[in-house]
Amino acid sequence: MAEYETVARTPELGPGTVREVLLRGRPLALANVGQTYYALDGLCPADGTPLGEGRLNGDLLICPRDHAYDVRDGHGEDSRLSL
């Protein structure tokens, strides 16, 4: 049976926002897109910057250095990058 851990409550993550949380010391990026919540690896695979410090543009999570990832499946705009 799967285990779940609370890392944030929904009121803490308003629509169109992204933030970083830690789960057992590992950074995750939480995103709220249209009241659907996503959890992604917290570090950009391109350069290791924190994705929780990025911004949302629709379904895309843009890292601080402008790499973009689809929050729904983790695929990067650059086909060589994925979460």
trRosetta pair geometry for C-beta under 8 A, 3 or more apart (Angstrom, degrees):
i j d omega theta_ij theta_ji phi_ij phi_ji
5 23 6.3 133 82 -143 132 104
5 24 7.9 107 47 -33 170 94
6 9 7.2 16 -171 -68 118 71
7 21 4.3 107 162 142 117 149
7 22 7.5 -171 -145 68 114 35
7 23 5.4 -56 -88 -77 134 97
7 28 6.8 22 152 55 169 134
7 30 7.1 -179 99 -56 120 135
7 39 7.8 95 48 -114 142 132
8 12 4.8 -125 -173 76 101 134
8 13 5.8 73 136 -32 140 115
8 19 7.4 118 -93 78 160 123
8 21 5.6 -123 -37 -76 110 148
8 30 5.8 -123 31 23 144 174
9 12 5.1 96 62 -2 72 108
10 13 6.3 -78 -152 48 38 93
10 32 7.8 109 -152 -104 75 130
10 37 7.0 -106 -109 -61 89 141
12 19 7.8 -87 139 46 96 154
13 17 5.7 -158 -167 81 66 113
13 19 6.3 -133 -108 21 95 117
13 30 5.7 -83 -107 124 151 121
13 31 7.8 166 -178 -163 129 11
13 32 4.6 150 138 -34 102 126
13 37 6.9 85 95 -118 145 110
14 17 4.9 71 64 -3 75 132
14 32 6.5 -170 103 65 25 150
15 32 5.5 -111 -111 123 33 117
15 33 7.9 80 -157 -130 69 17
15 34 7.0 55 -144 -86 105 21
15 35 6.5 -31 -97 -54 100 67
16 32 6.7 -40 5 88 24 89
16 33 7.3 72 -90 -109 45 50
16 56 5.5 -155 -164 71 61 132
17 31 7.4 -168 99 -142 42 54
17 32 5.6 20 51 39 74 107
17 56 7.0 -131 -96 6 7 125
18 29 5.8 5 -176 -179 110 101
18 30 6.7 168 -151 85 58 48
18 31 4.5 -13 -101 -98 91 82
18 32 7.7 -160 -74 18 49 65
18 51 7.2 -82 163 144 136 80
18 52 6.1 -157 144 -140 91 47
18 54 5.9 -20 89 74 149 81
18 55 6.7 -177 30 -123 121 21
18 56 5.5 144 -29 -41 111 98
18 61 6.0 111 -97 -130 156 105
19 29 7.5 163 83 -152 25 60
19 30 5.7 -16 61 57 75 95
19 52 5.2 25 167 -164 29 102
20 27 5.5 -21 -163 -160 111 104
20 28 7.1 145 -154 75 59 44
20 29 6.0 -37 -95 -98 64 61
20 30 7.7 158 -105 15 15 80
20 42 5.7 79 -135 -147 96 120
20 50 5.6 -24 -79 179 145 121
20 51 7.4 133 -86 73 94 61
20 52 2.4 163 -57 73 81 169
20 53 6.7 -9 -28 -37 122 69
21 27 7.5 143 78 -151 35 55
21 28 5.4 -22 66 62 84 96
21 30 5.8 32 3 -15 116 118
21 42 7.9 -140 54 -89 50 131
21 52 7.2 165 -5 -107 49 147
22 25 6.1 2 -178 -113 115 15
22 26 6.6 138 -158 63 68 34
22 27 5.9 -40 -98 -92 69 52
22 28 7.3 152 -108 15 19 82
23 26 5.4 -34 69 62 76 91
23 28 5.5 29 2 -12 113 126
26 42 7.0 159 152 17 70 123
27 41 7.9 60 94 174 78 54
27 42 2.9 -128 124 94 90 157
27 43 6.2 92 74 -42 122 84
27 50 6.3 -84 168 -129 155 96
27 52 6.7 -117 -180 -6 110 127
28 39 5.2 -5 176 -168 131 97
28 40 6.7 142 -166 69 76 38
28 41 7.0 -82 -120 -133 61 18
28 42 4.7 -95 -76 -53 10 104
28 52 7.5 79 102 -62 39 118
29 39 7.3 150 77 -156 48 47
29 40 4.8 -22 61 64 99 95
29 41 7.2 12 15 88 96 32
29 42 5.0 145 -32 -113 74 60
29 50 7.6 147 -77 171 104 70
29 51 3.8 -65 -56 99 150 109
29 52 4.4 -157 -110 -67 78 69
29 54 7.1 9 -140 31 144 110
29 61 6.6 105 133 -167 145 153
30 37 6.6 -11 -170 -169 96 98
30 38 7.1 156 -156 82 48 52
30 39 5.6 -18 -100 -99 72 72
30 52 7.3 33 24 -113 64 101
31 37 7.2 157 82 -153 49 51
31 38 4.6 -12 58 58 98 101
31 39 8.0 -177 20 -76 73 29
31 40 7.0 18 -1 3 113 112
31 56 6.0 127 -151 -81 116 125
31 61 5.8 -106 -76 -84 150 118
31 71 4.8 -95 73 -128 151 148
32 35 6.8 10 -173 -96 97 26
32 36 7.4 146 -156 68 52 38
32 37 5.6 -20 -100 -98 70 73
32 38 8.0 -172 -75 20 26 75
33 36 5.5 -32 73 63 78 92
33 38 6.7 14 11 -2 108 118
33 56 6.5 -167 -88 -159 93 145
33 58 7.4 50 -146 163 120 39
33 59 5.8 72 -160 -105 159 59
33 71 5.8 156 -18 67 140 146
38 71 4.3 133 71 169 167 108
38 72 7.0 -100 -97 -82 142 36
40 51 6.3 -64 94 105 117 157
40 61 6.8 -154 33 25 158 165
40 69 7.0 134 -166 114 160 141
40 71 6.4 -109 -41 -135 132 72
40 74 6.1 159 -130 -100 110 93
40 83 5.1 -4 -168 159 109 160
41 45 7.5 54 91 -52 142 91
41 51 7.2 91 97 10 62 142
41 74 7.7 67 12 -134 99 122
41 83 4.8 -170 29 -167 109 100
42 50 6.1 -18 162 -146 91 74
42 51 5.6 -153 -162 39 40 97
42 52 5.7 -12 -147 -23 96 105
43 48 5.2 -15 -174 -146 117 52
43 49 7.2 144 -154 68 67 27
43 50 6.5 -45 -101 -100 61 44
43 51 6.6 -148 -88 -11 8 94
44 47 5.6 3 95 49 118 70
44 48 6.2 -63 62 1 78 8
44 49 4.7 9 20 52 126 78
44 50 7.7 -35 -10 18 89 5
44 51 5.6 138 -58 -66 75 88
44 54 7.9 113 -66 -57 114 131
44 63 4.2 35 -82 -111 137 159
44 64 8.0 -125 -24 32 143 76
44 65 7.0 -168 83 40 171 107
44 67 5.5 118 -159 59 128 134
44 69 8.0 -163 -124 -23 79 128
45 76 7.6 -107 52 -54 117 137
45 81 5.4 165 76 -152 116 91
45 82 7.0 7 24 66 157 34
45 83 6.5 -164 -21 -95 117 52
46 63 7.3 -173 42 42 116 157
46 65 7.3 -137 93 83 125 125
46 67 4.6 172 12 -76 148 161
46 76 7.7 120 -48 -127 110 153
46 78 7.6 76 -86 52 127 140
46 81 5.5 -19 -62 -111 95 141
47 63 7.8 156 49 127 101 150
47 65 5.8 -3 48 44 146 157
47 67 7.4 164 12 -14 100 138
49 53 7.1 -94 161 59 96 117
49 54 7.9 104 117 -62 111 97
49 63 5.2 117 81 173 118 118
49 64 4.9 -122 161 46 143 107
49 65 5.4 146 -1 -4 156 108
50 53 4.6 71 90 4 105 107
50 54 7.7 -157 110 -23 61 81
50 63 8.0 157 86 -149 32 93
50 64 7.2 41 61 -7 68 123
51 54 5.1 -32 -164 1 54 125
51 61 6.0 39 -173 148 112 130
51 63 5.4 -66 -107 -102 69 89
51 69 7.5 -31 -130 34 135 135
53 63 7.9 47 74 -161 80 62
53 64 5.2 -3 105 -53 107 120
54 61 5.5 84 99 172 141 83
54 62 5.2 -179 -177 87 112 50
54 63 4.6 -74 -88 -113 128 30
54 64 5.7 -118 -88 -40 68 58
55 61 7.8 163 83 -155 29 54
55 62 5.2 -17 63 58 78 104
56 59 8.0 -22 -164 -122 99 6
56 60 6.9 141 -158 80 57 52
56 61 6.0 -32 -99 -100 69 59
56 62 7.3 167 -100 13 16 84
56 71 7.5 -13 -121 -33 106 138
57 60 4.8 -19 66 66 87 106
57 62 5.8 43 0 -23 110 121
57 68 7.5 -48 46 -128 118 122
59 70 5.5 14 133 -148 107 78
59 71 5.6 -135 -174 33 68 91
59 72 5.7 -16 -167 -17 126 106
60 68 4.6 -6 -172 -168 121 111
60 69 6.8 137 -155 67 67 32
60 70 6.1 -44 -97 -92 63 50
60 71 7.3 -177 -113 -15 12 85
60 77 7.2 26 -132 -53 128 112
61 68 7.0 150 74 -154 44 57
61 69 5.0 -23 59 64 96 89
61 70 7.8 136 14 -129 82 3
61 71 5.2 97 -29 -67 108 94
62 66 6.1 -13 -173 -130 103 42
62 67 7.3 155 -155 75 55 36
62 68 5.1 -21 -99 -97 72 81
63 66 6.8 -58 68 19 73 14
63 67 4.6 7 30 52 120 87
63 68 7.6 -140 6 -72 76 34
63 69 7.6 56 -35 -1 96 104
67 76 6.5 -31 174 -145 101 118
67 77 7.5 -168 -172 36 59 101
67 78 6.9 -61 -144 13 93 119
67 81 6.4 -74 -172 130 126 170
68 76 6.6 122 84 -158 55 68
68 77 4.2 38 72 -13 107 124
68 78 8.0 121 50 -5 76 77
69 74 6.0 -16 -178 -157 117 41
69 75 6.9 162 -152 84 72 29
69 76 5.1 -42 -96 -95 76 63
69 77 7.5 -111 -74 -14 33 74
69 81 7.3 -100 -86 125 96 109
69 82 7.5 119 -130 -138 107 40
69 83 5.5 62 -159 -25 150 117
70 73 5.4 11 97 44 118 81
70 74 6.8 -41 72 16 75 12
70 75 5.1 8 32 57 114 80
70 76 7.8 -149 5 -80 76 17
70 77 8.0 125 -35 -59 83 65
71 74 7.8 31 -144 -68 22 48
74 82 5.4 70 129 -177 93 81
74 83 3.5 -117 -157 58 104 96
75 79 7.7 -10 -175 -124 104 55
75 82 5.2 -27 -115 -113 48 98
75 83 7.9 -97 -43 21 18 79
76 79 7.0 -170 79 -87 88 13
76 80 7.2 -43 71 67 134 47
76 81 3.2 16 10 88 167 95
76 82 5.5 -122 -5 -73 90 45
76 83 7.5 126 -53 -24 86 74
77 81 7.8 4 47 61 52 114
78 81 4.8 53 77 15 99 109
